[in-house]
Each structure stands twice: as structure tokens, then as C-alpha cells.
């Protein structure tokens, strides 16, 4: 992979984090997410106080880098090099791997179905966005 592709992977991971900060912001879906996961504002405050939010952000960023890297491999294997082709690869990767594998968790546990759609809506947009960014760097 070239320097441009690695830069695209890094930018895609950053875009993923920005999207997450917006998506789960209390002004967007954050309050709904907290309600569906039974997380209270005091829980978030406690996480910030203990520093576990820093660990969570770093782990999420590492996961985003890995996801963007794997998407780069998929893009290369499929010879996708435009943002439109990247969007299709991102959509297919989400549909084939994320939407399907995360469904079982909601079919076999008492978690609210709305949480499935909320989280997977984020993942769908994230996969498409990351794949588009990486494809444009190829």
C-alpha cells in the first residue's frame, strides 16, 4: 500500500471518530442511546473521572484504523478506486458483516430493537464514509 492509502486509512479512522461524536451527541441520538442502554449521566461522569473514557476513545480509534485498513484491502481486491465504488464496498461490507452478525445479539437478548437500528445506522454511515475516503486515496 502506498503512503496515500495509509493517509486515507488514518483520515477514515478520524472521520469515524468525528461521526461517532456527532451521532452519539445528546443533541442527536445520545439521549436515546443512553436511555436504550440504561446508562445514566452519572455513569458517564464516573467514567470520565476514572479515565476510562480515554481508554474507550483510544480503543475505538484503534478499531477504526483496523476497519479502515480491512476496507482498503477489500477496495484493492475489488479494484474500487472512486468514491462511488468505495460507497458500494462500504455498504456491502456493512451489510454482509456488521448488520448480520450484530443481529443475533438483538434476536437472542432482551435488548431493545431500536438500539440495533441506532447503532447499525451509525455503522452503515461509518463504513460507507470510511470506504469512500480510502477509495479516494487509492
DRENSEDREN-309841 format. One record per residue: residue in three letters; x, y negated, z negated of N, C-alpha, C in turn. Coordinates in steps of 0.02 Angstrom, whole numbers, plus 50000, padded with zeros to 5 digits. Each point is the difference from the previous one (the first is absolute). Layout:
DRENSEDREN-309841
ALAXYZXYZXYZ;...
end
This chain:
DRENSEDREN-309841
UNK500425005950000499584994150000500454993850000;UNK499754994950032500394993950006499894995449939;UNK500414994949997499944994949948499304996950001;UNK499754998650060499334996950006499465004449970;UNK500065006550010499495004649974500045000149923;UNK500615000149973500054999849927499744993549972;UNK500114994550035499724993649980499235000350004;UNK499745003150053499285000850006499715004149943;UNK500355005249980499795004349944499974995849936;UNK500514996049988500014995849941499434994950001;UNK499904996850058499454995150006499325003349992;UNK499935006150026499375003749993499865001649926;UNK500525001949964499925001449928499804993749962;UNK500314994450018499824993649968499274998250017;UNK499815000950063499304998650020499525004449961;UNK500185006249989499595004649960499904997349930;UNK500534997449969499954997449932499574993649999;UNK500084995850049499604993850003499265001850009;UNK499865004750045499315002250010499715002749934;UNK500395004049964499775002749937499854994649948;UNK500444995049998499884994449953499374996250017;UNK499864999450065499384996650020499395004549989;UNK500045006250023499435004649998499765001149928;UNK500495001149954499825001549931499994993849955;UNK500024994150031499934993749963499294999649972;UNK499924997449940499324999549972499514996050043;UNK500264995650042499564996150044499765004050060;UNK500325005750014499805004150057499685006449972;UNK500395005449991499715006349975500275002049932;UNK500414995949969500325001749937499515001449943;UNK499494995949994499505001149946499615006450012;UNK499835001350063499655006250016500455006049986;UNK500634999650020500475005449988500085001449925;UNK500064994649960500075000949928499385003349970;UNK499424998050024499375003049975499975007450019;UNK500175001650062499955007050024500525004549967;UNK500574997249980500525004049968499984999549924;UNK499534996049975499924999049928500634997049968;UNK500334995650037500584996449974499764993249976;UNK500204998249941499804993649969500574994950009;UNK499834993549999500524994950003500535000949946;UNK499805002449941500485001249946500505005550019;UNK499785004950039500455005350023500544997150046;UNK499804995550044500484996750045500484995849959;UNK499744996349952500434995849958500515004349962;UNK499785005749976500445004649964500555002750046;UNK499815001650062500495002450049500534994650014;UNK499784993850006500464994550013500474999049941;UNK499735000749940500404998949940500545005449992;UNK499845006150019500485005549993500475000650059;UNK499874996150053500435000350059499825005650049;UNK499465003649986499835005650045499734997650067;UNK499774993750003499784997450066500604999350047;UNK500584998049972500604999550042500175006850029;UNK499985005149960500135006950023499495002050053;UNK499384998249990499475001850048500114996450066;UNK500184993549998500134996350062500605002850037;UNK500545001649964500605002850032499855006850031;UNK499625004149964499825006650026499554999350062;UNK499534995349997499564998850057500394997650061;UNK500494995749988500424997550055500415005650031;UNK500285004349958500375005850026499545004550041;UNK499405001249976499525004150037499824996750067;UNK499954993450001499844996450062500585000650050;UNK500614999749975500595000950044499995007050031;UNK499865005049959499985006950025499445000750052;UNK499414997249985499445000450047500184996650066;UNK500304994149997500194996450060500545003950039;UNK500465003249965500515004050033499695005950038;UNK499545003449966499675005750033499584997650059;UNK499674994449992499634997250057500484998450058;UNK500604997649985500504998750052500175006550037;UNK500055005449964500145006550032499425002050045;UNK499384999349974499425001550041499974995750063;UNK500154993649991500004995350057500525002150052;UNK500595001849976500525002150047499815006550036;UNK499735004749963499805006550030499444999150051;UNK499574995149988499444999050046500164994850054;UNK500614997349998500234994950047499574993749998;UNK499704998749943499604993949991500484994249987;UNK499914994650037500464994449991499654993250001;UNK499344999950008499634993749998499604999849935;UNK499784994049983499604999549939499345003850006;UNK499715000150060499375003750010500125007549992;UNK500545002550028500165007249991500175001449927;UNK500334995349967500145000849929499365000549960;UNK499514995850016499365000149965499675006850006;UNK500035003050060499705006650011500365005349958;UNK500674999850000500385004849960499854999149926;UNK499964993849977499834998749930499315002649982;UNK499524998950044499325002449989499995007749996;UNK500345003250047500005007350001500365003049940;UNK500564996849980500365002549941499564999449938;UNK499654994349993499554999049944499445005250001;UNK499685000750059499435004650005500215007249988;UNK500565002150028500215006949994500315001949934;UNK500304995249965500365001749939499734996749937;UNK499824993750003499794996549939499265001049986;UNK499594998350049499275000449990499795007149983;UNK500305004850033499805007049989500265002949934;UNK500644998849985500275003049940499744996749936;UNK499864993550003499744996749940499265001549989;UNK499665002650050499285001549994499875005349947;UNK500415005249997499895005449952499984997549929;UNK500414995149985500014997249932499314997249981;UNK499654997450048499354997049986499435005150007;UNK500125005450036499495005150007499975004549938;UNK500575000849966500045004849945500084996849931;UNK499984993449997500044996649936499424995049994;UNK499874997649940499444995349991500184992850020;UNK500544998950036500184993250019499474997250047;UNK499864993549994499504996950043500205000250073;UNK499535001650043500145000250073500204993150026;UNK499744994749969500184993350021500754998849992;UNK500325003149951500724999349990500385003250059;UNK499745005550026500305003150059500014994950057;UNK499444996950013499964995350056500424993849988;UNK500014997649939500404994149984500745001350011;UNK500265005549971500715001750007500185001850072;UNK499565003750033500165002050068499914994450051;UNK499594995149984499974994150043500674996449999;UNK500284999449940500674997049994500515004250038;UNK499995006549990500485004450034499934999750076;UNK499394999750025499894999550072500334993750028;UNK499844994449970500284993750025500765000049992;UNK500245002749945500725000349988500365004250052;UNK499755005950015500325004450049500014996750069;UNK499444997050019499974996850066500494994150002;UNK499994995849948500444994249998500745002150000;UNK500185004949959500705002249998500225002950066;UNK499585004150031500185003050064500074994750054;UNK499584994949998500044994650049500664996249992;UNK500194998649938500624996449987500605004250023;UNK500025006349982500565004350018500035000950076;UNK499425001050032499995000950073500274993850035;UNK499864994249974500244993950032500764999249993;UNK500295003749953500734999749990500365005450041;UNK499635004450032500315005650036500214997950070;
end
